[in-house]
Amino acid sequence: MKRKWILLKITLLLAGLIFLLAFTNKKYQLREVHTVKKMIDYAHGNHFVTEKIVDSILKKAHPDYPHMQMKRVNTRDMEYLLNKDDYISYANVYLENDGVLHAEIKQQIPVLRVHNGEEEYYITDRKKRIPLSKEFSAKVLIADGEIDLNDYKGLVELAQNINEDNLLKNLIAGIRKERENSFILFVDDGDYILELGELENLKTKLENFKVFHTEYVQKSADIPYKKFNLRFNNQIVATK
């Protein structure tokens, strides 16, 4: 008899638990999303993506956004549409049980703005081409000439080397591709150009120029040369 009573209590407890879970699930399904938290990464100073843009993308995934029943929220669709945007490099969307929808956004990071014939576009730190934006204009190095996909890797490395150095960042004004495997750099502080040549051994070429600039250019009132050739590893050739 005692055993039967124990089994009865266990059965009643399980039935109550199942009822509670079903009730909770039903309540969850009927609940609406009450808050959308959009976390957009502005750490690099880019403002291509705004909260308004995120809202418009999420609304494409759910026409009733932001007043959605939690059971109808498809975070995968939301992430897919966000990641398709030209200016978003990564999106993470998740929904908490308390009705808060989170959208975490990382923006693309442009390092160059390219004038390529009749086209203009950015190249990002991930070597991806993205269009110019009506919302925001990034302050990055300008590159012109017949630049193609094969140049992206070297150009990104060049831009990053320049941007990470205080002297070069304030000195180098732009990049031009003159012909295949031949690039030049324009400077802000003089009427001369730097012949870089191929996009190889960039650290060595730039370090050589930094030493030359410190030891010679900064100490000279007048620079009689129009070109400084950085193609050689151990010397800089000046041309009038």
TIKOLLO-178160 format. One record per residue (C-alpha): residue number from 1; residue in three letters; chain; x, y, z. Coordinates in nm, 2 decimals, decimal comma. Layout:
REM residues N
+-----+-----+-------+--------+--------+--------+
|   n | res | chain |   east |  north |     up |
+-----+-----+-------+--------+--------+--------+
| NUM | ALA |     A |      X |      Y |      Z |
...
+-----+-----+-------+--------+--------+--------+
***
This chain:
REM residues 240
+-----+-----+-------+--------+--------+--------+
|   n | res | chain |   east |  north |     up |
+-----+-----+-------+--------+--------+--------+
|   1 | MET |     A |   0,00 |   0,00 |   0,00 |
|   2 | LYS |     A |   0,28 |   0,24 |   0,09 |
|   3 | ARG |     A |   0,45 |   0,16 |  -0,25 |
|   4 | LYS |     A |   0,13 |   0,24 |  -0,43 |
|   5 | TRP |     A |   0,10 |   0,57 |  -0,25 |
|   6 | ILE |     A |   0,46 |   0,67 |  -0,35 |
|   7 | LEU |     A |   0,39 |   0,58 |  -0,71 |
|   8 | LEU |     A |   0,07 |   0,79 |  -0,70 |
|   9 | LYS |     A |   0,26 |   1,09 |  -0,56 |
|  10 | ILE |     A |   0,53 |   1,06 |  -0,83 |
|  11 | THR |     A |   0,26 |   1,03 |  -1,10 |
|  12 | LEU |     A |   0,08 |   1,34 |  -0,97 |
|  13 | LEU |     A |   0,41 |   1,53 |  -0,94 |
|  14 | LEU |     A |   0,50 |   1,45 |  -1,31 |
|  15 | ALA |     A |   0,15 |   1,54 |  -1,42 |
|  16 | GLY |     A |   0,18 |   1,88 |  -1,24 |
|  17 | LEU |     A |   0,53 |   1,94 |  -1,39 |
|  18 | ILE |     A |   0,40 |   1,86 |  -1,74 |
|  19 | PHE |     A |   0,11 |   2,09 |  -1,69 |
|  20 | LEU |     A |   0,34 |   2,37 |  -1,57 |
|  21 | LEU |     A |   0,58 |   2,33 |  -1,86 |
|  22 | ALA |     A |   0,29 |   2,34 |  -2,11 |
|  23 | PHE |     A |   0,14 |   2,65 |  -1,94 |
|  24 | THR |     A |   0,48 |   2,82 |  -1,94 |
|  25 | ASN |     A |   0,54 |   2,73 |  -2,31 |
|  26 | LYS |     A |   0,19 |   2,86 |  -2,40 |
|  27 | LYS |     A |   0,26 |   3,18 |  -2,21 |
|  28 | TYR |     A |   0,60 |   3,22 |  -2,38 |
|  29 | GLN |     A |   0,45 |   3,17 |  -2,73 |
|  30 | LEU |     A |   0,19 |   3,44 |  -2,67 |
|  31 | ARG |     A |   0,44 |   3,69 |  -2,52 |
|  32 | GLU |     A |   0,56 |   3,97 |  -2,75 |
|  33 | VAL |     A |   0,91 |   4,11 |  -2,79 |
|  34 | HIS |     A |   0,91 |   4,43 |  -2,58 |
|  35 | THR |     A |   1,27 |   4,56 |  -2,63 |
|  36 | VAL |     A |   1,52 |   4,55 |  -2,91 |
|  37 | LYS |     A |   1,87 |   4,62 |  -2,81 |
|  38 | LYS |     A |   2,10 |   4,72 |  -3,10 |
|  39 | MET |     A |   2,47 |   4,71 |  -3,02 |
|  40 | ILE |     A |   2,66 |   4,86 |  -3,32 |
|  41 | ASP |     A |   3,04 |   4,87 |  -3,30 |
|  42 | TYR |     A |   3,17 |   5,22 |  -3,36 |
|  43 | ALA |     A |   3,52 |   5,15 |  -3,22 |
|  44 | HIS |     A |   3,69 |   5,24 |  -3,54 |
|  45 | GLY |     A |   3,50 |   5,56 |  -3,60 |
|  46 | ASN |     A |   3,29 |   5,43 |  -3,88 |
|  47 | HIS |     A |   2,92 |   5,51 |  -3,90 |
|  48 | PHE |     A |   2,80 |   5,33 |  -4,21 |
|  49 | VAL |     A |   2,54 |   5,14 |  -4,00 |
|  50 | THR |     A |   2,28 |   5,32 |  -3,80 |
|  51 | GLU |     A |   2,00 |   5,19 |  -3,57 |
|  52 | LYS |     A |   1,76 |   5,31 |  -3,84 |
|  53 | ILE |     A |   1,93 |   5,09 |  -4,10 |
|  54 | VAL |     A |   1,93 |   4,79 |  -3,86 |
|  55 | ASP |     A |   1,56 |   4,84 |  -3,80 |
|  56 | SER |     A |   1,48 |   4,85 |  -4,17 |
|  57 | ILE |     A |   1,67 |   4,52 |  -4,23 |
|  58 | LEU |     A |   1,51 |   4,35 |  -3,94 |
|  59 | LYS |     A |   1,17 |   4,46 |  -4,06 |
|  60 | LYS |     A |   1,23 |   4,27 |  -4,39 |
|  61 | ALA |     A |   1,27 |   3,95 |  -4,18 |
|  62 | HIS |     A |   0,95 |   4,02 |  -3,98 |
|  63 | PRO |     A |   0,69 |   4,26 |  -4,13 |
|  64 | ASP |     A |   0,54 |   4,31 |  -3,77 |
|  65 | TYR |     A |   0,88 |   4,41 |  -3,63 |
|  66 | PRO |     A |   0,93 |   4,52 |  -3,36 |
|  67 | HIS |     A |   0,60 |   4,40 |  -3,21 |
|  68 | MET |     A |   0,65 |   4,03 |  -3,27 |
|  69 | GLN |     A |   0,53 |   3,73 |  -3,09 |
|  70 | MET |     A |   0,83 |   3,55 |  -2,95 |
|  71 | LYS |     A |   0,73 |   3,22 |  -3,10 |
|  72 | ARG |     A |   0,75 |   3,38 |  -3,45 |
|  73 | VAL |     A |   1,09 |   3,53 |  -3,42 |
|  74 | ASN |     A |   1,34 |   3,37 |  -3,65 |
|  75 | THR |     A |   1,68 |   3,50 |  -3,55 |
|  76 | ARG |     A |   1,86 |   3,30 |  -3,83 |
|  77 | ASP |     A |   1,66 |   3,50 |  -4,09 |
|  78 | MET |     A |   1,75 |   3,82 |  -3,92 |
|  79 | GLU |     A |   2,12 |   3,74 |  -3,90 |
|  80 | TYR |     A |   2,12 |   3,63 |  -4,27 |
|  81 | LEU |     A |   1,97 |   3,96 |  -4,39 |
|  82 | LEU |     A |   2,20 |   4,16 |  -4,17 |
|  83 | ASN |     A |   2,51 |   3,98 |  -4,29 |
|  84 | LYS |     A |   2,41 |   4,04 |  -4,65 |
|  85 | ASP |     A |   2,44 |   4,42 |  -4,60 |
|  86 | ASP |     A |   2,75 |   4,57 |  -4,76 |
|  87 | TYR |     A |   2,86 |   4,75 |  -4,45 |
|  88 | ILE |     A |   2,82 |   4,48 |  -4,19 |
|  89 | SER |     A |   3,10 |   4,23 |  -4,14 |
|  90 | TYR |     A |   2,93 |   4,03 |  -3,87 |
|  91 | ALA |     A |   2,59 |   4,01 |  -3,71 |
|  92 | ASN |     A |   2,47 |   3,81 |  -3,41 |
|  93 | VAL |     A |   2,10 |   3,81 |  -3,32 |
|  94 | TYR |     A |   1,95 |   3,63 |  -3,02 |
|  95 | LEU |     A |   1,63 |   3,64 |  -2,82 |
|  96 | GLU |     A |   1,61 |   3,61 |  -2,44 |
|  97 | ASN |     A |   1,32 |   3,45 |  -2,25 |
|  98 | ASP |     A |   1,23 |   3,79 |  -2,10 |
|  99 | GLY |     A |   1,13 |   3,93 |  -2,44 |
| 100 | VAL |     A |   1,45 |   4,12 |  -2,52 |
| 101 | LEU |     A |   1,59 |   4,08 |  -2,87 |
| 102 | HIS |     A |   1,96 |   4,15 |  -2,91 |
| 103 | ALA |     A |   2,13 |   4,25 |  -3,24 |
| 104 | GLU |     A |   2,51 |   4,28 |  -3,22 |
| 105 | ILE |     A |   2,66 |   4,44 |  -3,53 |
| 106 | LYS |     A |   3,03 |   4,47 |  -3,64 |
| 107 | GLN |     A |   3,09 |   4,71 |  -3,93 |
| 108 | GLN |     A |   3,32 |   4,67 |  -4,22 |
| 109 | ILE |     A |   3,65 |   4,86 |  -4,17 |
| 110 | PRO |     A |   3,76 |   5,04 |  -4,49 |
| 111 | VAL |     A |   4,14 |   5,11 |  -4,52 |
| 112 | LEU |     A |   4,14 |   5,26 |  -4,88 |
| 113 | ARG |     A |   3,91 |   5,46 |  -5,10 |
| 114 | VAL |     A |   3,98 |   5,37 |  -5,47 |
| 115 | HIS |     A |   3,92 |   5,58 |  -5,78 |
| 116 | ASN |     A |   3,94 |   5,32 |  -6,05 |
| 117 | GLY |     A |   3,85 |   5,49 |  -6,38 |
| 118 | GLU |     A |   3,49 |   5,58 |  -6,35 |
| 119 | GLU |     A |   3,44 |   5,37 |  -6,03 |
| 120 | GLU |     A |   3,48 |   5,46 |  -5,67 |
| 121 | TYR |     A |   3,47 |   5,22 |  -5,38 |
| 122 | TYR |     A |   3,64 |   5,11 |  -5,05 |
| 123 | ILE |     A |   3,87 |   4,82 |  -4,98 |
| 124 | THR |     A |   3,83 |   4,69 |  -4,63 |
| 125 | ASP |     A |   4,08 |   4,54 |  -4,39 |
| 126 | ARG |     A |   3,95 |   4,20 |  -4,50 |
| 127 | LYS |     A |   4,04 |   4,28 |  -4,86 |
| 128 | LYS |     A |   3,67 |   4,31 |  -4,96 |
| 129 | ARG |     A |   3,53 |   4,57 |  -5,19 |
| 130 | ILE |     A |   3,24 |   4,77 |  -5,07 |
| 131 | PRO |     A |   3,05 |   5,06 |  -5,23 |
| 132 | LEU |     A |   3,06 |   5,42 |  -5,11 |
| 133 | SER |     A |   2,79 |   5,51 |  -4,86 |
| 134 | LYS |     A |   2,53 |   5,79 |  -4,86 |
| 135 | GLU |     A |   2,53 |   5,78 |  -4,48 |
| 136 | PHE |     A |   2,90 |   5,82 |  -4,41 |
| 137 | SER |     A |   3,24 |   5,90 |  -4,57 |
| 138 | ALA |     A |   3,54 |   5,73 |  -4,42 |
| 139 | LYS |     A |   3,86 |   5,92 |  -4,37 |
| 140 | VAL |     A |   4,11 |   5,68 |  -4,54 |
| 141 | LEU |     A |   4,39 |   5,68 |  -4,79 |
| 142 | ILE |     A |   4,30 |   5,75 |  -5,15 |
| 143 | ALA |     A |   4,43 |   5,51 |  -5,42 |
| 144 | ASP |     A |   4,38 |   5,56 |  -5,79 |
| 145 | GLY |     A |   4,48 |   5,40 |  -6,12 |
| 146 | GLU |     A |   4,37 |   5,07 |  -6,28 |
| 147 | ILE |     A |   4,36 |   4,87 |  -5,96 |
| 148 | ASP |     A |   4,24 |   4,51 |  -5,98 |
| 149 | LEU |     A |   4,16 |   4,23 |  -5,74 |
| 150 | ASN |     A |   4,52 |   4,10 |  -5,74 |
| 151 | ASP |     A |   4,63 |   4,43 |  -5,59 |
| 152 | TYR |     A |   4,40 |   4,42 |  -5,29 |
| 153 | LYS |     A |   4,63 |   4,22 |  -5,06 |
| 154 | GLY |     A |   4,93 |   4,44 |  -5,11 |
| 155 | LEU |     A |   4,73 |   4,76 |  -5,09 |
| 156 | VAL |     A |   4,57 |   4,66 |  -4,76 |
| 157 | GLU |     A |   4,91 |   4,57 |  -4,62 |
| 158 | LEU |     A |   5,05 |   4,90 |  -4,74 |
| 159 | ALA |     A |   4,76 |   5,10 |  -4,59 |
| 160 | GLN |     A |   4,78 |   4,93 |  -4,26 |
| 161 | ASN |     A |   5,16 |   4,99 |  -4,24 |
| 162 | ILE |     A |   5,10 |   5,36 |  -4,31 |
| 163 | ASN |     A |   4,81 |   5,39 |  -4,07 |
| 164 | GLU |     A |   5,00 |   5,22 |  -3,78 |
| 165 | ASP |     A |   5,29 |   5,47 |  -3,80 |
| 166 | ASN |     A |   5,25 |   5,83 |  -3,68 |
| 167 | LEU |     A |   5,51 |   5,97 |  -3,92 |
| 168 | LEU |     A |   5,38 |   5,79 |  -4,23 |
| 169 | LYS |     A |   5,02 |   5,85 |  -4,14 |
| 170 | ASN |     A |   5,07 |   6,23 |  -4,13 |
| 171 | LEU |     A |   5,30 |   6,22 |  -4,44 |
| 172 | ILE |     A |   5,15 |   5,99 |  -4,70 |
| 173 | ALA |     A |   4,86 |   6,15 |  -4,88 |
| 174 | GLY |     A |   4,78 |   5,90 |  -5,15 |
| 175 | ILE |     A |   4,87 |   5,60 |  -5,36 |
| 176 | ARG |     A |   4,87 |   5,56 |  -5,74 |
| 177 | LYS |     A |   4,91 |   5,26 |  -5,96 |
| 178 | GLU |     A |   5,11 |   5,37 |  -6,26 |
| 179 | ARG |     A |   5,12 |   5,04 |  -6,44 |
| 180 | GLU |     A |   5,13 |   4,67 |  -6,36 |
| 181 | ASN |     A |   5,33 |   4,60 |  -6,04 |
| 182 | SER |     A |   5,43 |   4,97 |  -6,02 |
| 183 | PHE |     A |   5,30 |   5,20 |  -5,74 |
| 184 | ILE |     A |   5,39 |   5,55 |  -5,62 |
| 185 | LEU |     A |   5,32 |   5,74 |  -5,30 |
| 186 | PHE |     A |   5,23 |   6,11 |  -5,28 |
| 187 | VAL |     A |   5,34 |   6,31 |  -4,97 |
| 188 | ASP |     A |   5,20 |   6,62 |  -4,80 |
| 189 | ASP |     A |   5,52 |   6,80 |  -4,71 |
| 190 | GLY |     A |   5,70 |   6,84 |  -5,04 |
| 191 | ASP |     A |   5,70 |   6,85 |  -5,42 |
| 192 | TYR |     A |   5,83 |   6,50 |  -5,46 |
| 193 | ILE |     A |   5,69 |   6,14 |  -5,50 |
| 194 | LEU |     A |   5,80 |   5,81 |  -5,37 |
| 195 | GLU |     A |   5,85 |   5,53 |  -5,62 |
| 196 | LEU |     A |   5,74 |   5,22 |  -5,44 |
| 197 | GLY |     A |   5,75 |   4,97 |  -5,72 |
| 198 | GLU |     A |   5,59 |   4,63 |  -5,65 |
| 199 | LEU |     A |   5,38 |   4,58 |  -5,34 |
| 200 | GLU |     A |   5,65 |   4,36 |  -5,18 |
| 201 | ASN |     A |   5,90 |   4,41 |  -4,89 |
| 202 | LEU |     A |   5,68 |   4,70 |  -4,78 |
| 203 | LYS |     A |   5,80 |   4,72 |  -4,42 |
| 204 | THR |     A |   6,16 |   4,74 |  -4,54 |
| 205 | LYS |     A |   6,09 |   5,00 |  -4,80 |
| 206 | LEU |     A |   5,89 |   5,22 |  -4,56 |
| 207 | GLU |     A |   6,14 |   5,19 |  -4,28 |
| 208 | ASN |     A |   6,42 |   5,29 |  -4,52 |
| 209 | PHE |     A |   6,22 |   5,60 |  -4,61 |
| 210 | LYS |     A |   6,15 |   5,69 |  -4,25 |
| 211 | VAL |     A |   6,52 |   5,69 |  -4,17 |
| 212 | PHE |     A |   6,60 |   5,89 |  -4,48 |
| 213 | HIS |     A |   6,32 |   6,14 |  -4,40 |
| 214 | THR |     A |   6,45 |   6,19 |  -4,05 |
| 215 | GLU |     A |   6,81 |   6,22 |  -4,14 |
| 216 | TYR |     A |   6,78 |   6,42 |  -4,46 |
| 217 | VAL |     A |   6,44 |   6,56 |  -4,56 |
| 218 | GLN |     A |   6,35 |   6,70 |  -4,22 |
| 219 | LYS |     A |   6,69 |   6,87 |  -4,19 |
| 220 | SER |     A |   6,68 |   7,03 |  -4,54 |
| 221 | ALA |     A |   6,53 |   7,36 |  -4,61 |
| 222 | ASP |     A |   6,50 |   7,28 |  -4,98 |
| 223 | ILE |     A |   6,46 |   6,94 |  -5,15 |
| 224 | PRO |     A |   6,61 |   6,95 |  -5,50 |
| 225 | TYR |     A |   6,47 |   6,61 |  -5,60 |
| 226 | LYS |     A |   6,14 |   6,52 |  -5,75 |
| 227 | LYS |     A |   6,15 |   6,14 |  -5,70 |
| 228 | PHE |     A |   6,28 |   5,91 |  -5,43 |
| 229 | ASN |     A |   6,30 |   5,55 |  -5,55 |
| 230 | LEU |     A |   6,23 |   5,29 |  -5,27 |
| 231 | ARG |     A |   6,26 |   4,98 |  -5,49 |
| 232 | PHE |     A |   6,60 |   4,88 |  -5,35 |
| 233 | ASN |     A |   6,64 |   4,72 |  -5,01 |
| 234 | ASN |     A |   6,95 |   4,90 |  -4,89 |
| 235 | GLN |     A |   6,94 |   5,24 |  -5,05 |
| 236 | ILE |     A |   6,72 |   5,52 |  -5,17 |
| 237 | VAL |     A |   6,79 |   5,66 |  -5,52 |
| 238 | ALA |     A |   6,70 |   6,03 |  -5,56 |
| 239 | THR |     A |   6,62 |   6,18 |  -5,90 |
| 240 | LYS |     A |   6,59 |   6,55 |  -5,99 |
+-----+-----+-------+--------+--------+--------+
***
